[in-house]
Amino acid sequence: MIRPIVLTVTREFAAPPERVFDAWLDPAEACRFLFATEGGEVVECEIDARVGGSARIVDRRAGGDAVHRLRYEAIERPHLLVFLFAADPAGEGEWTRVSIVIAPTAAGCTLALTHEMDPQWADYEAQTRQGWTMILAGLARIMEKSDA
């Protein structure tokens, strides 16, 4: 049996767990960091924040639109968010699983994001890790600005 690729990215936030969690499900906040790239423009951010609901986020980039789709499997505010994830160029049936666990700390919270991918996506592991690291850095900037 071939095991999935499992990568985890962790980040500390100087914001309460509820604030960090809510940013993932609020379209006005999510469009500022979720799949948003420097030089790109998020032109669509639709989120149906319920178990069984979905999201579609489109970042217009120089090379064309990057479409990201999510399907929510678990939403347990403020500590757990699990969704299936697909992005171009993957087809509609190429879903991977992302789990976000948020734990309170004395200074705010720690977020651990785990992405499970089919071994066929092994060539994208470093790029995927870099992408999530960039997304969490963007979220941190939003949290810093809103608490200032």
C-alpha positions as CSV (number, residue, x, y, z in Angstrom):
1,M,0.0,0.0,0.0
2,I,1.3,3.4,-1.0
3,R,1.0,6.0,1.8
4,P,-0.3,9.5,1.2
5,I,2.1,12.4,1.5
6,V,1.4,14.3,4.7
7,L,2.9,17.7,5.2
8,T,2.3,20.0,8.2
9,V,2.9,23.7,8.5
10,T,2.7,25.4,12.0
11,R,2.4,29.0,12.9
12,E,2.0,31.1,16.0
13,F,-0.5,33.9,16.1
14,A,-0.8,36.8,18.5
15,A,-4.6,36.7,18.2
16,P,-7.3,34.6,20.0
17,P,-8.2,31.2,18.5
18,E,-11.7,32.4,17.6
19,R,-10.4,35.3,15.5
20,V,-7.9,33.1,13.6
21,F,-10.6,30.4,13.1
22,D,-13.2,32.9,11.9
23,A,-10.9,34.4,9.2
24,W,-10.9,31.0,7.3
25,L,-14.7,31.1,6.9
26,D,-15.5,34.8,6.5
27,P,-15.3,35.7,2.7
28,A,-14.2,39.3,3.5
29,E,-11.2,38.1,5.5
30,A,-10.4,34.9,3.5
31,C,-10.1,36.8,0.2
32,R,-7.2,38.8,1.8
33,F,-5.0,35.8,2.5
34,L,-6.5,32.5,1.3
35,F,-4.7,31.6,-2.1
36,A,-4.1,35.3,-2.6
37,T,-0.7,35.9,-4.3
38,E,1.5,38.9,-4.6
39,G,0.7,40.4,-8.0
40,G,-2.6,38.5,-8.2
41,E,-6.1,39.6,-7.4
42,V,-8.8,37.5,-5.8
43,V,-11.7,38.0,-8.1
44,E,-14.1,35.5,-6.5
45,C,-14.4,34.3,-2.9
46,E,-17.6,32.4,-2.2
47,I,-17.8,30.5,1.1
48,D,-20.7,28.4,2.3
49,A,-19.4,27.8,5.8
50,R,-21.2,24.7,7.0
51,V,-20.4,21.0,7.0
52,G,-21.2,19.8,3.5
53,G,-20.8,23.4,2.2
54,S,-18.2,24.5,-0.2
55,A,-16.0,27.4,-1.2
56,R,-14.6,28.7,-4.4
57,I,-11.7,31.2,-4.5
58,V,-10.3,32.5,-7.7
59,D,-7.0,34.4,-7.8
60,R,-6.4,36.2,-11.1
61,R,-2.7,35.9,-11.9
62,A,-0.5,36.9,-14.8
63,G,-0.6,33.3,-16.1
64,G,-4.4,33.1,-15.8
65,D,-7.0,32.4,-13.1
66,A,-6.1,29.9,-10.3
67,V,-9.3,28.3,-9.1
68,H,-9.4,26.7,-5.6
69,R,-12.3,24.6,-4.4
70,L,-13.1,23.4,-0.9
71,R,-15.7,21.1,0.6
72,Y,-16.1,21.3,4.4
73,E,-16.1,18.1,6.3
74,A,-15.7,19.4,9.9
75,I,-16.2,22.9,11.4
76,E,-15.7,22.9,15.2
77,R,-15.2,26.6,16.2
78,P,-12.6,27.6,17.3
79,H,-10.3,24.6,17.2
80,L,-10.9,22.4,14.1
81,L,-11.5,22.9,10.5
82,V,-11.3,20.0,7.9
83,F,-12.0,20.4,4.2
84,L,-11.4,18.6,1.0
85,F,-9.3,20.7,-1.4
86,A,-8.8,20.8,-5.1
87,A,-7.0,23.4,-7.3
88,D,-6.2,23.8,-10.9
89,P,-4.7,22.1,-12.8
90,A,-6.2,19.1,-10.8
91,G,-9.5,17.9,-12.2
92,E,-12.8,18.1,-10.3
93,G,-12.3,14.6,-8.9
94,E,-8.7,15.2,-7.6
95,W,-9.4,16.1,-3.9
96,T,-6.9,16.2,-1.1
97,R,-7.6,16.7,2.6
98,V,-6.6,19.7,4.8
99,S,-7.0,19.8,8.5
100,I,-6.5,22.9,10.6
101,V,-6.1,22.5,14.4
102,I,-5.9,25.7,16.5
103,A,-4.8,25.6,20.1
104,P,-4.8,28.5,22.6
105,T,-1.5,29.8,24.0
106,A,-0.6,32.4,26.5
107,A,0.2,34.9,23.6
108,G,-2.7,33.9,21.3
109,C,-2.8,30.6,19.5
110,T,-0.9,28.0,17.5
111,L,-2.3,26.8,14.2
112,A,-1.2,23.5,12.7
113,L,-2.2,22.9,9.1
114,T,-1.9,19.3,7.8
115,H,-2.4,18.5,4.1
116,E,-2.7,14.9,3.0
117,M,-2.1,14.3,-0.7
118,D,-2.2,11.3,-2.9
119,P,1.4,10.1,-3.8
120,Q,0.8,11.2,-7.4
121,W,1.2,14.8,-6.2
122,A,4.7,14.1,-4.7
123,D,6.3,16.5,-7.2
124,Y,4.2,19.3,-5.7
125,E,5.1,18.7,-2.0
126,A,7.6,21.6,-1.7
127,Q,5.4,23.9,-3.7
128,T,2.4,23.0,-1.6
129,R,4.3,23.6,1.7
130,Q,5.6,26.9,0.4
131,G,2.0,27.9,-0.6
132,W,0.5,27.1,2.8
133,T,3.5,28.9,4.5
134,M,2.7,32.0,2.4
135,I,-1.0,31.7,3.2
136,L,-0.4,31.5,7.0
137,A,2.0,34.5,6.7
138,G,-0.8,36.5,5.0
139,L,-3.2,35.5,7.7
140,A,-0.6,36.6,10.3
141,R,-0.4,40.1,8.6
142,I,-4.2,40.4,8.8
143,M,-4.3,39.4,12.5
144,E,-1.5,42.0,13.3
145,K,-3.3,44.8,11.5
146,S,-6.7,44.0,13.0
147,D,-5.3,43.9,16.6
148,A,-3.2,47.1,16.2
